[in-house]
Amino acid sequence: MSLPMTVPDPALPARVRIHEVGARDGLQNEKTAVPTEVKAEFVRRLAAAGLGTIEATSFVHPKWVPQLADAEELFPLVRDLPVRLPVLVPNERGLDRALALGAREVAVFASATESFAKANLNRTVDEALAMFAPTVTRAIEAGLKVRGYLSMCFGDPWEGAVPVEQVVRVTKALADMGCDELSLGDTIGVATPGHVQALLTGLNEAGVPTSRLAVHFHDTYGQALSNTLAALRHGVTTVDASAGGLGGCPYAKSATGNLATEDLVWMLDGLGIETGVDLAALTATSVWMAEQLGRPSPSRTVRALSHKE
C-alpha cells in the first residue's frame, strides 16, 4: 500500500526503537489467563513482524499478577528468538528466577508517587528504591541490561498533578543505581505535549541524558501519539507500545490501553522514521490476538487496515 505518504521531518530522529510491551504489560491486565502457547506464538509473530525488543513476561509472585504465573513455562519457548526479550523482576527472588532461565535483560518497576508505590509495591517510594538497589546491582554484575520503569510521571489518580521535580528525583535515583534505560510512564494517560517537554528538559538539567530515556504513554485521553511526537522532537528514540493497544494497569483503574504499536508505526512510517516493523504483518498479528481474546482490537490502525481487507 502506498499510504501513508512519507513526508520526513529533519527535526526528528531517523530511527526509533519500539519497545513492545503487549506480551507482558498488555496481557497482565486480562481478566482471564491466556494459554502459555498462545502467548509464545504472540511473541513469535511479533518478532516475525520486525519488532526487535519484546518484553516477554514478568517474574512477579503469581498472587499479584496471576495472568503471568506461567513465566517459567513461557520464557524457554521464546528465549532463542533473535530479538531482545527483557523481563520484569520485582525483587531479588524474581531476578533469581529470570537468571535461572537465561534472561539477558531485566526491568524493575518504581513509582514517582507515594500513593501508587503503596498501592503497587506496599512501600514508600524510597523503600521501593532501596528494595530495587541490590536487584539492579546483582543484575549488572551478572552482565544483564537493566531498565527502570517509572510510573505516574504525569499524574496520579489519588494525588492528582505530580511535580516535575518529584519525578526527576526518582528517575535520577534509578539512573544513579545503574539502570541503562529509564522508561517514563504516563500510567493514567493524562500527559500533554508541553508537560512531556517540561519533564524531559528537567531530567536533562538534572544530568540525565535523553539517550537514556524512553517514553510509555497510555491513550486514556487520546494524547498518546501527540505526546510521543513531543518526545521525538526532544530527541527520544525509544518508545514503548503495545500491539493492538492491549493493556492498562491492574492497580490504577482509570488506566486504559497502552499506545497501540500499529498507530505508532503508521505515524512513524508517514514521517519517514525507520522502525524495521512490517505494519501489515503486525496488524495481522494483532487481529489474530484479538481473536484469541474474543474481542476486537482497540487500535484505530488495526481496525482501519483490517476493515479494508
C-alpha positions in Angstrom: 0.0 0.0 0.0 1.3 3.5 -0.9 -0.2 5.0 2.3 0.7 6.8 4.5 2.6 9.1 2.2 6.1 9.7 3.5 6.9 13.3 4.4 10.1 13.3 6.5 10.8 15.9 9.2 14.5 16.6 9.5 14.0 17.8 13.1 13.1 14.2 14.2 15.2 11.1 14.7 16.0 9.0 11.7 15.2 5.8 13.6 13.1 4.8 16.6 13.3 1.6 18.6 10.0 0.3 19.6 9.9 -1.5 23.0 7.0 -3.8 22.5 5.1 -4.5 25.8 2.0 -6.3 24.6 3.0 -9.7 25.7 3.7 -8.5 29.3 2.0 -5.2 30.1 -0.8 -5.9 27.6 -1.7 -9.4 28.8 -1.2 -8.9 32.5 -4.4 -6.9 32.6 -6.6 -9.6 31.0 -9.4 -10.9 33.2 -8.6 -14.5 32.3 -5.3 -16.2 31.8 -4.1 -16.6 28.2 -2.8 -20.1 27.4 1.0 -20.3 27.5 1.3 -21.5 23.9 -0.8 -18.6 22.7 1.5 -16.1 24.5 4.5 -17.8 23.0 3.0 -17.7 19.5 2.2 -14.0 20.0 5.8 -13.3 20.8 7.0 -15.3 17.8 4.6 -13.4 15.5 5.7 -10.0 16.9 9.3 -11.0 16.3 8.5 -12.1 12.7 6.8 -8.7 12.1 10.2 -7.0 12.8 9.9 -5.9 16.4 13.4 -6.2 17.9 12.6 -5.7 21.5 9.7 -7.7 23.0 9.0 -7.7 26.7 8.3 -11.3 27.3 6.8 -11.8 30.8 7.1 -10.8 34.4 8.7 -12.8 37.3 6.4 -11.4 39.9 4.6 -13.5 42.5 1.6 -15.2 40.9 -0.6 -13.9 43.7 -0.1 -10.3 42.4 -0.3 -10.9 38.6 -1.9 -14.4 38.1 -2.1 -13.8 34.4 1.7 -14.1 34.2 2.1 -17.0 36.6 3.5 -19.2 33.7 6.7 -17.2 33.3 8.8 -20.3 33.9 7.0 -22.2 31.2 6.8 -19.4 28.7 10.3 -18.0 28.6 12.0 -21.2 27.4 9.6 -21.3 24.5 10.8 -17.9 23.2 14.3 -17.3 24.6 16.1 -18.4 21.4 14.4 -15.9 19.2 16.9 -13.4 17.6 15.4 -10.4 19.4 15.8 -8.7 22.8 13.5 -10.3 25.4 13.5 -8.2 28.6 11.5 -9.5 31.6 10.2 -7.7 34.6 11.7 -8.6 38.0 10.2 -7.0 41.2 13.0 -8.1 43.6 16.0 -10.4 44.0 13.7 -13.5 44.0 12.3 -12.5 40.7 15.9 -11.9 39.4 16.9 -15.4 40.6 14.1 -16.9 38.6 15.0 -14.9 35.5 18.7 -15.7 35.7 17.9 -19.4 36.1 16.2 -19.3 32.7 18.9 -17.4 30.9 17.3 -13.9 30.7 19.7 -11.3 29.4 17.7 -8.2 30.1 15.5 -7.3 33.1 13.4 -4.3 34.3 12.4 -3.0 37.7 9.3 -1.0 38.4 9.3 2.1 40.5 6.7 4.8 41.2 7.1 8.6 41.2 4.3 9.0 43.8 3.8 7.7 47.3 0.2 6.6 46.7 1.0 4.4 43.8 4.1 3.0 45.5 1.8 2.0 48.4 -0.8 0.5 46.1 1.5 -1.3 43.8 4.5 -2.2 46.0 3.2 -1.7 49.5 6.2 0.5 50.2 7.1 4.2 50.2 8.9 5.5 47.2 12.3 5.4 49.0 11.6 1.9 50.5 10.9 0.7 47.0 14.1 2.2 45.6 16.1 0.6 48.5 14.5 -2.8 47.6 15.5 -2.4 43.9 19.1 -1.4 44.6 20.5 -4.9 45.3 18.5 -6.4 42.5 19.9 -3.8 40.0 23.4 -4.3 41.3 23.3 -8.1 41.0 21.8 -7.9 37.5 24.6 -5.6 36.4 27.2 -7.8 38.0 25.7 -10.7 36.0 26.1 -8.8 32.8 22.5 -8.0 32.2 21.0 -4.8 30.8 18.6 -3.2 33.3 15.6 -0.9 32.5 14.0 1.2 35.2 10.2 1.8 34.8 8.8 4.8 36.5 5.0 5.0 36.9 2.8 8.0 37.5 5.2 10.5 35.9 2.5 12.9 34.7 -0.4 12.4 37.1 -1.7 10.1 39.8 -5.4 9.1 40.4 -5.0 9.7 44.2 -2.6 12.7 44.2 -3.5 14.5 41.0 -0.7 16.5 39.4 2.8 15.3 40.0 5.5 18.0 40.3 8.2 17.6 37.7 11.0 17.9 40.3 9.4 14.9 42.2 9.6 12.7 39.0 13.2 14.0 38.3 14.3 12.9 41.8 13.1 9.3 41.5 14.3 9.0 37.9 17.7 10.2 38.8 17.8 7.7 41.7 17.2 4.9 39.2 19.8 6.3 36.9 22.4 6.5 39.7 21.5 3.0 40.7 22.8 1.9 37.3 19.7 1.4 35.1 20.7 1.6 31.5 17.4 2.9 30.4 14.6 4.8 32.1 11.0 4.5 30.9 8.8 7.4 31.8 5.3 6.1 32.3 2.1 8.1 31.8 0.2 5.4 33.7 -3.3 7.0 33.6 -2.8 8.8 30.3 -3.1 12.4 31.5 0.1 13.9 29.9 0.0 16.6 27.3 2.9 17.6 25.0 4.0 20.7 27.0 4.2 18.6 30.1 6.3 16.0 28.3 8.7 18.6 27.1 9.0 20.1 30.6 9.8 16.7 32.2 12.4 15.8 29.6 14.0 19.2 30.0 14.0 18.9 33.7 15.7 15.5 33.5 18.4 16.9 31.2 19.0 19.7 33.6 19.5 17.2 36.4 22.1 15.3 34.4 20.0 12.5 32.9 20.7 12.5 29.1 17.9 12.0 26.6 19.8 8.9 25.2 18.9 7.0 28.4 15.2 7.9 28.3 12.2 6.0 26.9 8.5 7.1 26.9 5.5 5.0 27.8 2.2 6.6 27.1 -1.4 5.4 27.7 -4.2 6.7 25.4 -6.9 7.4 28.0 -7.5 11.0 26.8 -6.3 10.4 23.2 -3.0 12.1 23.7 -0.5 9.2 23.4 0.6 10.0 19.8 0.9 13.7 20.3 2.9 13.1 23.5 5.1 10.7 21.6 5.8 13.3 18.9 6.7 15.8 21.6 9.2 13.3 23.0 10.7 12.6 19.5 11.1 16.3 18.9 13.2 16.4 22.2 15.4 13.6 20.8 13.9 10.5 22.5 14.4 7.4 20.2 12.9 4.6 22.3 9.1 4.4 22.5 7.1 1.8 24.4 3.9 0.5 22.7 1.6 -2.5 22.8 0.5 -4.5 19.8 -3.2 -3.9 19.2 -3.4 -1.4 22.1 -3.6 -4.1 24.7 -3.3 -3.4 28.4 -3.9 -1.0 31.2 -2.7 -1.2 34.8 -4.2 -3.6 37.4 -3.5 -1.1 40.2 -4.9 2.0 38.5 -8.5 1.5 37.4 -8.6 4.7 35.4 -5.7 3.5 33.2 -6.9 2.4 29.7 -4.8 0.8 27.0 -1.3 1.5 26.0 -0.4 3.3 22.9 -1.1 0.8 20.1 2.1 -0.2 18.2 0.3 -0.1 14.9 -0.9 3.5 15.5 2.7 4.4 16.4 4.2 2.7 13.3 1.6 4.4 11.0 2.8 7.8 12.3 6.5 6.9 12.1 6.1 5.5 8.6 4.5 8.7 7.5 7.4 10.7 9.0 9.9 8.5 7.2 11.3 7.3 10.5 12.7 3.7 10.4 11.5 1.1 12.8 12.1 -2.2 11.0 8.5 -3.1 11.6 6.3 -4.6 8.8 2.9 -2.9 9.5 0.9 -5.4 7.6 2.4 -8.4 9.5 2.0 -6.6 12.8 -1.7 -5.8 12.0 -2.3 -9.4 11.1 -0.7 -10.4 14.4 -3.0 -8.1 16.4 -6.1 -9.3 14.5 -5.1 -12.9 15.4 -4.5 -12.0 19.1 -7.9 -10.2 19.2 -9.5 -13.4 18.0 -7.7 -15.4 20.8 -9.0 -12.8 23.3 -12.5 -12.8 21.8 -12.8 -9.1 21.2 -11.8 -6.5 18.6 -8.5 -4.6 18.9 -8.9 -1.0 20.2 -6.1 0.1 17.8 -7.6 2.5 15.2 -4.9 1.5 12.6 -5.7 -2.2 13.1 -9.4 -1.5 12.6 -8.8 0.6 9.5 -6.4 -1.8 7.8 -8.3 -5.0 8.7 -11.6 -3.4 7.6 -10.1 -2.7 4.1 -9.1 -6.3 3.8 
